[in-house]
Amino acid sequence: MRPSIRLCSVSLLALPLLLACGNHYGRPDKPSSQLAFGVDMAKRGLWSEAMFRFQQAERLEPDNPRIQSNLGVASEAAGDYDKALSYYKKALKLDPNSKDLRANYARFVEFYQGFKGAATATPAAGLTGTATAPGPRRPETPPAPVGDPVGTPEPATPGPPPPPAR
């Protein structure tokens, strides 16, 4: 088989696969698609991509409390705590009755108060240098992003097969 024919046949076989992958999150002009993509990226630890997707969703639907909360989560993961606080507050203002949003906000405020307290602590008397009192450690992982509850398809990511029963 000639190389050009082989390349053409491989391209034709790969085309449906590429089209299916590219359309996995629906339409990029829909906030729910951007939100779903962002949540998936956050679950994989790809916080820069998650932040980008949440910002795209915010551009399309700025008054969505779930998008605002997810921007807070992504900002927290990036270490931008002041921005995270403003996103969490905006989310709560938009939907003050959401248990998920209130839980994220309460957990963050507890951390943030300790963080701010550690940042303003003064050195102990009699010690030289610029060391400050240690503050609380930032959680290893930020809270899980809040997905769109209405009609967002979960991406199909098959895991490894279960171990055989013995």
N, C-alpha and C positions, 0 to 999 in steps of 0.2 A: 504494500500500500504506500502510495506517495505521501511525503510529509505534509503537503498542503491539504490533501484530502483527509488525512488523519487529524490535523488541526481543526479543520472545518467540522468534522463529525464530533470531536470533543467539545467544540464551542456550542454546537447545536444541542448536545446532551446536557451541557452545563447551564444553558440559558434558562430553562424552567426552574432550576434550583436557585439561581441567582434572583430571578423575579420573585420567587416565593419568599426568599430571605429579605429582600428589600421592602416587601410589603407587610412584614410581620407585625408592625405596630400601627397598621392602618394608614391614615392620612396625616402627613406632617402639619397640615393646616388645622387640625383638630387638637384642642388642648388635652383631651383625654389620651390621645396617642402620644403626645409629648410627655405627659405625666407618667403613662405606663412605661415608656422607654426610660425615663429618668429613674423610676422606682427600680426597674431591672438593673440599671447601671449601678445604682446605690447598693443593691443587694450583692453585687459583684465587687464592691469596693472601689468602683471607678467614679470617685466623687466629683472630679472636674467635669466629666461627661454628664453626670447626674445634674450638677448645677446648671450646665448649659441647657439641658432639656427642660428643667424646671423654669428657667428664665424664658425659654421659648413659650412654654405653657402660660406663664404669667403675661407675656406680651399679648397672647391671644385671649386670655381671660383673667384680668388683673384682680378681680374680686372673688376668686375661688379660694376659700379658706384652706383647702387641702394643698393647693399649690403653694400658698404662703407658708404653711407649716413645713412642707418639704423643702422649701428654700431655707427655712430656719435650720432644719436638720443638716442640709448640705453645707450651710455657712458654719455651723458648729463643727462639722467634720473637717472643714478647712481651717479652723482655728479663728474665724472671724466672729467672735462672741457678741460684740456689740450689734453687728448686723443680724446675727441669729436672733437676738432678743427682739429687735424691731420686727422681724418677720413673724415670730411667735405671737407678739402682741397684735399685729395686724390680723393674723389668722383668728385669734380669739375674739377680736372686735367683730369680725365678719360672721363668726359662728360661736357665740359664747356658751352654747349648750352641748357642744361636742365633747364627749368623754375622752376620745383619743387626743384631741387638741389640748384639752385641759391637762391631761396626764403628761404629754410632751412638755408643755409649758412649765408645770410644777417641777418636773425632774430637772429641766434646764435651769430654772431659777435657783434651785437648791445648789446646783453646781456653780452657777454664775456668781452667787453671793460669796461663796468660798473663794472663787477665783479672784474676784474684785478685792476681797479682804486680804488675800495673800499678796496681791499686787501693791497694796498700800501699807503693808506691815513694815515696821521699822526694825533696824538691827537691834539685837539685845545689848543692854548696857555693858560697857567694858570690852566689847569686841570691836575689832577694827575691820575695815573692808566694807563691801557693799552688799553682803549677803542679807537676805530677808528671810523671815520665817517661812518654812515650807507650807504651801497651801495644799488643798486637796488635789489628788491626781485627777486629771481629765479621764472620763470613762474611755476604755479602750475602743469601744464602738459607740457611735451615736445611736439614738433610738431608730427603730426601723421607720422608713418613710411611710407615709400614709397614702395608700393607693386610692384610686378613684373607684368608689363602690358601684357605680352604675355603668355597666357595659364594657369595662376595660378587660380585654382578653388577657389571660395570663400566658406569658410566653411558654412554649413547649420546650423544656430543657430536660431531656431524659438523663437520669442519673445512672450510675453503675448498677448492674443487675444485683439483686440480693444474693447473699452467700447461700450456697446449697444447704438444705436442712440435713442434719446428721442424726 
